[in-house]
Amino acid sequence: MKIDRLGRNSGTKKLSICQKQYAKTILEQHGMSKYNPARTLMVTNTQLPVLTEPEVDITEYQRCIRSLMYLMVCTCPDIAFAVRVLLCHIASLGHVHMQAIKQVFCYLCGTSKYKLEFQTDNTNNAPIIAYIDSDWAGD
């Protein structure tokens, strides 16, 4: 059994993908590496109001969203719902929106070591099946 630096295991025919270092980097860039980990992506029943003009710095919010989108697309599909909700307020946001994005970063503090793992199944060509309930059945 040999595991290479890319996370490929030739013995079990598994491939593991993790972006722990990238998650750590974006947490540090946005000053959130020292936050306590959160167990959920969003606080239950969070209401993000639609504002006519922004209350806080839009560029920082956009930088945070850009970092999260890259992570979401590459290795963290579990944050997709929260990122989609936050994207709806990209132009006009307030303090509650920044608080919601901090919650996602806190979630990343606790889940940055999670991996996507793929394994071949030579016996049958079974499709990939995935389940996710990011908003706790509230959608």
C-alpha positions in Angstrom: 0.0 0.0 0.0 1.6 3.3 -1.1 0.1 6.7 -0.5 1.6 9.5 -2.6 1.6 13.2 -1.9 -1.5 13.8 -3.9 -3.5 11.4 -1.6 -3.6 8.5 -4.0 -3.6 5.1 -2.3 -2.6 2.4 -4.8 -3.5 -0.5 -2.4 -7.1 0.5 -1.8 -7.5 2.5 -5.1 -8.7 5.6 -3.2 -8.0 9.2 -4.0 -8.3 11.8 -1.2 -8.6 15.6 -2.0 -8.1 18.1 0.8 -7.4 21.9 0.8 -6.4 22.2 4.4 -3.6 24.5 3.6 -5.7 26.8 1.4 -8.4 27.0 4.1 -5.7 27.9 6.7 -4.4 30.6 4.3 -7.7 32.2 3.7 -8.6 32.1 7.4 -5.3 34.0 8.1 -5.8 36.4 5.2 -9.2 37.5 6.6 -8.1 37.5 10.2 -10.2 34.6 11.3 -7.7 31.9 12.1 -8.0 32.4 15.9 -11.8 32.1 15.9 -13.5 29.2 17.7 -14.8 26.5 15.3 -18.5 26.5 14.6 -20.6 23.3 14.2 -22.9 24.8 11.6 -22.5 26.9 8.5 -25.3 29.3 9.3 -27.2 30.2 12.5 -30.7 28.7 12.3 -33.3 31.1 11.0 -30.8 33.7 10.0 -32.6 36.6 8.2 -30.4 38.5 5.8 -32.2 41.7 4.9 -32.0 43.2 1.4 -30.5 46.7 1.8 -30.7 49.5 -0.6 -27.2 50.7 0.1 -24.2 49.0 1.8 -23.5 49.6 5.5 -20.0 48.0 5.4 -17.0 47.7 3.1 -18.1 45.8 0.0 -14.6 44.9 -1.2 -13.8 42.8 1.9 -17.1 41.0 1.6 -16.4 40.2 -2.1 -12.9 39.0 -1.2 -14.3 36.6 1.4 -16.9 35.3 -1.0 -14.3 34.8 -3.8 -12.2 32.7 -1.4 -15.2 30.7 -0.3 -16.3 30.1 -3.8 -13.0 28.6 -4.9 -13.0 26.3 -1.8 -16.7 25.4 -2.5 -16.1 24.4 -6.1 -12.8 22.5 -5.5 -13.3 20.5 -2.3 -16.0 21.8 0.0 -19.5 21.2 -1.5 -20.9 21.4 2.0 -20.6 25.2 2.0 -22.4 25.6 -1.3 -25.8 26.6 0.3 -24.3 29.2 2.6 -22.2 30.7 -0.2 -25.2 30.9 -2.5 -27.3 32.7 0.2 -24.4 35.1 0.9 -23.9 35.8 -2.9 -27.5 37.2 -3.1 -26.3 40.1 -1.0 -23.0 40.9 -2.8 -23.9 44.5 -3.7 -25.7 45.8 -0.6 -24.8 44.4 2.7 -24.8 45.2 6.3 -23.3 44.0 9.6 -25.5 41.0 9.7 -24.2 39.8 6.4 -20.6 40.1 7.6 -21.6 38.2 10.7 -23.0 35.4 8.5 -19.8 35.2 6.5 -17.8 35.0 9.7 -19.9 32.1 10.7 -18.9 30.3 7.5 -15.2 31.0 8.3 -15.7 29.6 11.8 -17.2 26.5 10.3 -14.1 26.2 8.2 -11.9 26.5 11.3 -13.4 23.2 12.5 -13.7 21.4 9.1 -10.5 22.4 7.2 -9.1 18.8 7.6 -12.1 17.2 6.0 -11.4 15.4 2.7 -13.3 14.3 -0.4 -12.5 10.7 -0.9 -13.1 8.7 -4.1 -12.7 5.0 -4.5 -12.9 2.9 -7.7 -15.5 0.1 -7.8 -14.4 -2.3 -10.5 -17.2 -4.8 -9.8 -20.0 -2.6 -11.1 -20.2 0.8 -12.6 -22.2 2.3 -9.7 -22.9 6.0 -10.0 -21.6 8.5 -7.4 -24.4 9.2 -4.9 -24.1 12.2 -2.5 -26.5 13.6 0.1 -26.3 17.0 1.7 -28.7 19.0 3.9 -26.8 22.3 4.4 -29.8 24.3 5.6 -31.3 21.6 7.8 -34.3 20.9 5.6 -35.4 24.6 5.7 -35.3 25.3 1.9 
